[in-house]
Amino acid sequence: MEKLLCLIIGLASLCQPVFAAPHPQKAGGYHESGVFPEIYRDDFAQTLRKYPHGRFARACRGERISMQRYFNRALEYSLDDRRSEALGFVLVKIMFRVGDERFARALRGGELATRQAVGRNIDPLIARHHLRFPKTRSCYRYRAAT
């Protein structure tokens, strides 16, 4: 799982100094532990500790260029692709960290096809966990089948 996540996060070639683990996050009144399986929570924490200046860490801090790179990956993966689930969790993690407004603003900067692809990856997770990210959800038209 860690190798798959590293491929998606794009950290295979990065090597940065280690820093202290981030404190548990709470986003929009939601506890992340209820959304992310333990393996993802552990991988995210380890990645952020190990690569504090990596693309994933920068995206989690709201750097638009890094976020766009993850958005563009959604175009590359079909929903049948095994990487799609991991990418969905990565995108939702970024959304938790930067918040609905910033995530939506960055997403709106992309093309419609990119927004739709991101929506296909994150909407099932948003719907499954009854999350409310109205600004982000307004950026795409895809809705998961129920």
N, C-alpha and C positions, 0 to 999 in steps of 0.2 A: 504494500500500500504506500509506503513512504517513497519508493522509487516512482510510482505512478504520480503521486502528488508533486514530487520534485519536477517531473517532466512538465506537468501542467503549470506549476508555479514558475518554472523556468529558471531554477537555481543551480542546475547541474554544474555550470562553469563558474559560479560565484564562490568566493571564499572570503568572508568578512570576520572581524573579531566578534567575540561573544559578548552579549550584554545581559543584564538581569531580565528575567521573564516579566512580561507585562502583567499588570493586575487584571483580575477577571473583569470582563467587559459586560456592560449592560447597555442595550441599545433600545431606545424607544420604549422602555418599560419591559422589554423582553430579556429573559436570561438566556444567554447563548447555549448553556448546557442543555436546554430542552430542545434545541434545534439541531445541533451538531452531534453526530455519534462520537463517542469517546475517542476513537482512532483519529478522527479529523481534528478534534480539539487538541489532542496531543501533538499531532503533526504540525498544526498551525503554530502552537506555542513553541515547539522546537525550531521550526523554520524562522520565526520572528526572533528567537534568541540567537540562533546561529548566523543569520544574515540580516542584521538590523538595517543595512543599507541596500538590501536586495530589492528587486522589482516588487515582490509581494509586500514587503514592509512599506515601500514607498506608496503603493496603491492603497494600503490600509491607512496611510496618513493623508490620503486624498490627492496624491499627485495625479493630475489628469492624464498625462502621457502614459504612466504605468497602468492606470485603470483602462485606458483605451486599448492597450495591448491585450489585456484579459478579455475585453469586449470582442476584439477581433478574433480571438481564439474560439469564441462561441460559433463563429461562421465556419470554422474548420471541422468541428465535431458534430456529427449527427446524434440524435437522441439515442440511437442504438449503439453508439460508440461507448465503450466502457469508460473512457475518459470524461464523458459528458456528465456523469454523476459527480465526479470529483470537481469538475469545473463549476458545476452548479453550487456546490458547497463553498468553493473558493469565492465565487461572485457574491454569494449571500454573506460570507464573512466580511468581505470588503464593504458591502452595503451596511452591515451592522456597525463596522468601525467608523465609517465616514458619515453615516446618517442618510436618511431618505433624500433630503434636499440636495446635498452635494453629489450623491450617486446619480440622481436623476439629471442634474445639470450636466454632469460628464457624459451620461448616456445620451442625452438629447443632442450632444455635439456630434454624434455619429450618424451614419446613414441609416435609413429605414431597415434595410436588411440586417444590419448589425444589431439594431435595437430589437428586432423580432427574434434574432438568434439568442440574444441575451435573455429575452423574455421566455423563450422555450426552455432555457436552462434553469431559471430562477423561479418562474411562476409555480411549478409543481411544489416546490419547497415552501413558498409563501402561502399557498393555499392549504397544504397539508398541516402546517403549523398555525394556521389562522393568524398570520402576521398582517399588519397593515402598513404598507409602504405605498400610499396613494400616489405620490409624485412619481415614483419609479414605475409603478404599474401603468400610469398614464402615458408612458413613453413608448409602449408597445401594445399591440392588439391581441396577442396570443393569450389564450386562457386554457389551462389544463382541463382535459376532459374529466368529468367526475363520474 
